[in-house]
Amino acid sequence: MDVPFWFFITCIAVIGVKLVRPPLWLVIALLIGGFLLADSFLAPAIDTGTETGGEITNP
């Protein structure tokens, strides 16, 4: 079975929020922070890390 990486991450996030129950402001801050980091100078490092993770989970 081939599962898209974004779907896998979304499932893990939903399970994590249900189990850990972090405050809503923290979830929103992490989402906004990740969105802003995607256009920063750190984007190439993040992209390389996610590609490597994708290769590990989807050989």
C-alpha positions in Angstrom: 0.0 0.0 0.0 1.3 3.4 -1.0 0.4 6.2 1.5 1.2 9.8 0.7 3.7 11.3 3.1 1.4 14.3 3.9 -1.4 11.9 4.9 0.9 9.9 7.2 2.1 13.1 8.9 -1.5 14.3 9.3 -2.6 11.1 10.9 0.4 11.2 13.4 -0.5 14.9 14.2 -4.2 14.0 14.9 -3.2 11.1 17.1 -0.6 13.3 18.9 -3.1 16.1 19.5 -5.7 13.7 20.9 -3.3 11.9 23.2 -1.2 14.8 24.4 -3.9 17.5 24.3 -1.6 20.5 23.8 -3.1 24.0 24.0 -4.6 25.3 20.8 -2.3 28.4 20.8 0.7 26.0 20.7 -0.6 24.0 17.8 -1.4 27.3 15.9 2.1 28.7 16.7 3.8 25.6 15.4 1.8 25.6 12.2 2.5 29.3 11.6 6.2 28.8 12.5 6.5 25.9 10.0 4.8 27.9 7.3 7.2 30.8 7.9 10.3 28.6 8.0 9.3 27.1 4.6 10.2 30.5 2.9 13.3 31.2 5.0 17.0 30.4 4.5 16.5 27.2 6.4 14.2 25.8 3.7 16.9 23.8 1.8 17.9 22.0 5.0 14.2 21.3 5.9 13.6 20.0 2.3 16.6 17.7 2.4 15.5 16.4 5.8 12.0 15.6 4.7 13.2 14.0 1.4 15.5 11.7 3.5 12.7 10.9 5.8 10.5 10.1 2.9 13.1 7.8 1.4 13.4 6.0 4.7 9.6 5.5 5.1 9.0 4.8 1.4 11.9 2.7 0.1 
